[in-house]
Amino acid sequence: MGDISLFSINDQVIQLTPGAFRLEQELQTLVEKNMGLFFGVTLLQSEFMFSGGRIDSLGIDENYCPTVFEYKRSQNENVINQGLFYLDWLMDHKAEFKLLTIEKSGMDTADKIDWSVPCVICIASDFTKYDAHAVNQMQKNIKLVKYKKFGNNLILFDQINAPVVKPTANLPKIDPPIINTSDKKFADQLSSTSKELREIYNEIKNYILSLGDDISMNELKLYCAYKKIKNIICVEVQQKTITFYLRLNPDDFSEELTKNNIRDVRNIGHWGTGDLEITIKSIDDFEKIKSLIDRCYDEN
């Protein structure tokens, strides 16, 4: 974040000096009150106590994946080891997490819990140059987010790593949710399609990931989510088609909604997030909608 400069341009141009919160609790309170807007996560409990310690914030994200937040006011405090410990604890206590989800968000949400890629989000004013390297070596879904506070009215978040992780086992051993057998897992659906469609999907995947090093890919049970800090694109693979869900406002595409297999799905149930649906069948279809993918990346 050292190359970012912020200026006030009201009556006189003034460069704003970044700072940090005086107390860790101030940062935690701000994030918890705005967790959905900042990170696409619903808060389940603040200060979650267990026999091995305390999790600052525990939530469930827009893909129904369990999410742990750890906050540190300065870069010198070790958040990565703590985050790794809490992630391992979470995977060993799926029943407790499900009970908490039932209590706070109801059975409908609890039945959708996806253990493919549980996440730890570490938030600090800075990290050392070794931190991102250490996380990458772990191959765990630990996200390092730097913040800068400008005065009393502005805050900037910057995710400095894009973790590459392999999905873990999807279903807990206790009380597994009932899954419609027609809903194949994403990996199974992809492997059962034609060679041509798999090649098209690989082109799509490589293109999205090439847009910036701030994009990470989370392969979930039934779809693949491409994220910055929040989901920006979700992708489903069917037998003969690939469907995108873009985090774009369909109202901005009223003319396009009647062509190019684009539709508004704000009021239509679907896996993943995103209100603008695009269906493609060929590489030519993909070429036609690349500009929408670019716009989705730029606007989120």
C-alpha positions in Angstrom: 0.0 0.0 0.0 3.0 2.3 0.1 2.4 3.4 -3.5 -1.1 4.8 -2.7 -1.4 8.5 -1.8 -4.7 10.0 -0.8 -5.5 13.7 -1.2 -8.3 16.0 -0.1 -9.3 18.3 -3.0 -11.9 20.5 -1.4 -10.7 24.2 -1.2 -7.1 23.3 -1.0 -5.3 20.1 -2.0 -3.9 18.4 1.1 -2.2 15.0 1.3 -3.8 12.9 4.0 -1.6 11.0 6.3 -2.5 7.4 7.0 -2.7 6.2 10.6 -3.9 3.3 12.7 -6.5 2.8 15.4 -5.3 3.5 18.9 -7.0 0.4 20.2 -7.6 -3.0 18.5 -11.2 -3.0 19.7 -11.9 0.1 17.6 -11.0 -1.7 14.5 -12.9 -4.8 15.5 -16.1 -2.8 16.2 -15.9 -1.0 12.9 -15.5 -4.3 10.9 -18.2 -6.2 12.8 -20.7 -3.4 12.2 -20.0 -3.4 8.5 -18.7 -7.0 7.9 -21.2 -7.6 5.1 -20.3 -4.4 3.2 -16.5 -4.7 3.7 -16.0 -8.5 3.3 -19.3 -10.2 2.3 -19.5 -12.0 5.7 -22.3 -12.2 8.1 -21.2 -11.9 11.8 -22.3 -14.9 13.9 -20.5 -14.0 17.2 -18.0 -11.5 18.5 -15.4 -12.7 21.1 -16.2 -16.4 20.6 -14.7 -18.3 23.6 -13.6 -21.9 23.5 -11.4 -24.1 25.6 -8.2 -23.2 23.6 -8.7 -19.5 23.4 -10.8 -16.7 21.9 -11.7 -15.9 18.3 -12.1 -12.2 17.7 -15.0 -12.5 15.2 -16.7 -15.6 13.8 -18.9 -15.4 10.8 -20.2 -17.1 7.6 -19.4 -15.7 4.2 -21.5 -15.2 1.1 -20.5 -18.7 -0.1 -21.6 -20.2 3.3 -18.0 -20.9 4.3 -17.0 -20.5 8.0 -14.8 -17.4 8.4 -12.6 -16.3 11.3 -11.4 -12.7 11.8 -8.3 -11.7 13.7 -7.4 -8.1 14.2 -4.1 -6.5 15.1 -3.3 -2.8 15.5 0.3 -3.1 14.3 2.4 -5.3 12.1 4.6 -6.6 14.9 1.9 -8.8 16.4 1.8 -12.3 15.1 -1.6 -12.9 13.5 -0.7 -15.7 11.1 0.1 -18.4 13.7 -3.0 -17.5 15.6 -5.1 -17.6 12.4 -3.7 -21.0 11.5 -4.5 -22.3 15.0 -8.1 -21.0 14.8 -8.6 -22.5 11.4 -7.5 -25.9 12.5 -9.7 -25.6 15.6 -12.6 -24.8 13.4 -12.1 -27.8 11.2 -12.1 -30.0 14.3 -15.3 -28.5 15.8 -17.7 -28.4 12.9 -20.6 -29.4 15.2 -20.1 -26.4 17.4 -20.0 -24.1 14.4 -23.2 -25.5 13.0 -25.0 -25.1 16.3 -23.9 -21.5 16.5 -25.1 -20.9 12.9 -28.5 -22.5 13.8 -28.8 -20.2 16.8 -27.8 -17.0 15.0 -29.0 -17.5 11.5 -31.4 -20.4 11.4 -31.4 -24.0 10.1 -31.7 -22.9 6.5 -28.3 -21.2 6.6 -26.8 -24.0 8.7 -27.8 -26.6 6.1 -25.8 -24.7 3.5 -22.5 -24.6 5.4 -19.7 -25.3 2.9 -16.5 -26.7 4.5 -14.6 -26.6 1.1 -12.6 -23.5 1.9 -13.0 -22.1 5.4 -11.2 -18.9 5.7 -9.2 -16.8 8.1 -9.0 -13.0 7.5 -6.2 -11.3 9.3 -6.5 -7.5 9.5 -3.5 -5.3 10.5 -2.1 -1.9 9.7 0.8 -3.7 8.0 2.5 -7.1 7.6 6.2 -8.0 7.2 7.6 -9.1 3.8 7.8 -12.6 5.2 4.1 -12.9 6.1 2.6 -13.4 2.6 5.4 -15.9 1.7 4.7 -17.9 4.9 0.9 -18.0 4.1 1.6 -19.1 0.5 3.8 -21.9 1.8 1.1 -23.1 4.2 -1.5 -23.4 1.3 -4.2 -22.4 3.7 -7.0 -20.0 3.0 -5.6 -17.2 5.1 -6.1 -13.7 3.8 -3.9 -10.8 4.8 -5.7 -7.5 4.7 -3.9 -4.2 5.4 -5.8 -1.2 6.5 -5.0 2.5 6.6 -7.1 5.0 8.5 -7.3 8.5 7.2 -8.6 10.9 9.8 -12.0 10.0 11.3 -13.9 9.4 8.1 -11.9 7.3 5.7 -10.5 3.7 5.8 -8.8 1.8 3.1 -8.5 -2.0 2.9 -6.0 -3.8 0.7 -5.7 -7.6 0.5 -2.1 -8.3 -0.1 -2.2 -12.0 -1.0 -4.4 -14.3 -3.1 -4.2 -17.7 -1.4 -4.1 -20.7 -3.6 -5.7 -23.6 -1.7 -7.1 -27.0 -2.5 -10.7 -27.6 -1.3 -10.9 -29.7 1.9 -13.5 -32.3 2.5 -16.9 -30.7 1.8 -19.1 -32.3 4.3 -18.8 -32.6 8.1 -19.0 -36.0 9.7 -21.9 -34.9 11.9 -25.4 -34.0 10.7 -24.5 -33.6 7.0 -27.0 -31.4 5.0 -29.2 -33.2 2.5 -28.0 -32.5 -1.0 -30.1 -33.0 -4.1 -28.4 -35.8 -6.1 -29.0 -33.8 -9.2 -26.6 -31.1 -7.9 -23.3 -32.6 -8.8 -20.2 -31.2 -7.2 -18.4 -28.6 -9.3 -15.3 -30.8 -9.9 -17.5 -33.8 -10.9 -19.6 -31.6 -13.2 -16.5 -30.2 -14.9 -15.0 -33.6 -15.4 -18.2 -35.0 -17.0 -18.5 -32.3 -19.6 -16.9 -32.4 -23.1 -13.2 -31.8 -23.6 -14.1 -28.7 -25.6 -16.1 -27.2 -22.7 -13.3 -28.0 -20.2 -10.9 -26.2 -22.4 -13.2 -23.2 -22.6 -13.5 -23.2 -18.8 -9.7 -23.3 -18.5 -9.5 -20.3 -20.8 -12.1 -18.5 -18.6 -10.2 -19.3 -15.4 -6.9 -18.2 -16.8 -8.4 -15.0 -18.1 -10.1 -14.0 -14.8 -7.0 -14.8 -12.7 -4.8 -12.7 -15.1 -6.9 -9.6 -14.4 -4.9 -8.9 -11.2 -2.9 -10.6 -8.5 -5.6 -9.6 -6.0 -8.0 -12.3 -7.4 -8.2 -15.7 -5.7 -10.2 -18.7 -6.8 -12.3 -20.7 -4.4 -13.6 -24.0 -5.7 -16.8 -24.8 -3.7 -19.2 -27.7 -3.8 -21.4 -26.6 -6.6 -19.6 -23.6 -8.2 -16.4 -21.7 -8.4 -16.1 -18.2 -6.8 -13.5 -15.7 -8.0 -12.9 -13.2 -5.2 -11.1 -10.0 -4.5 -12.0 -9.3 -0.9 -15.6 -10.3 -1.8 -16.9 -12.5 -4.6 -16.9 -10.7 -8.0 -17.7 -13.6 -10.3 -19.2 -17.1 -9.7 -19.1 -19.8 -12.3 -21.2 -22.9 -12.7 -20.5 -25.6 -15.3 -23.4 -27.6 -16.8 -23.3 -30.4 -19.3 -23.3 -28.1 -22.4 -23.0 -24.6 -21.0 -21.0 -22.4 -18.6 -22.9 -19.9 -16.5 -21.4 -16.7 -15.0 -22.9 -14.6 -12.2 -21.3 -11.2 -12.1 -21.4 -8.7 -9.3 -22.8 -6.0 -11.5 -26.1 -4.0 -11.4 -28.5 -5.4 -14.1 -30.1 -1.9 -14.3 -26.9 -0.8 -16.1 -27.5 -3.4 -18.8 -31.1 -3.0 -19.8 -30.3 -3.0 -23.5 -28.1 -6.1 -23.2 -30.6 -8.1 -21.3 -32.4 -9.2 -24.5 -29.3 -10.5 -26.2 -26.1 -12.5 -25.7 -27.8 -14.8 -23.2 -27.7 -12.2 -20.4 -30.4 -11.9 -17.8 -31.3 -10.2 -14.5 -31.4 -12.9 -11.7 -31.9 -10.6 -8.7 -35.2 -12.4 -8.0 -34.2 -15.8 -9.3 -32.6 -18.4 -7.0 -29.2 -19.6 -8.0 -25.9 -20.9 -6.5 -23.3 -18.3 -5.7 -23.6 -14.5 -5.8 -24.0 -12.0 -8.5 -27.1 -10.4 -10.1 -26.1 -10.5 -13.7 -26.2 -14.0 -15.3 -24.4 -14.8 -18.6 -24.6 -18.2 -20.3 -22.1 -19.3 -22.9 -21.6 -22.4 -25.1 -18.5 -21.6 -27.1 -15.2 -19.7 -27.1 -16.8 -17.1 -29.4 -19.5 -16.5 -26.8 -16.8 -15.9 -24.2 -15.0 -13.4 -26.4 -18.2 -11.4 -26.7 -18.6 -11.0 -22.9 -14.9 -10.4 -21.9 -15.6 -6.7 -21.6 -18.3 -7.4 -18.9 -15.8 -9.5 -17.0 -13.3 -6.6 -17.2 -15.9 -4.2 -15.9 -16.8 -6.5 -13.1 -13.2 -6.6 -12.0 -12.8 -2.8 -12.3 -16.0 -1.9 -10.4 -15.5 -4.3 -7.4 
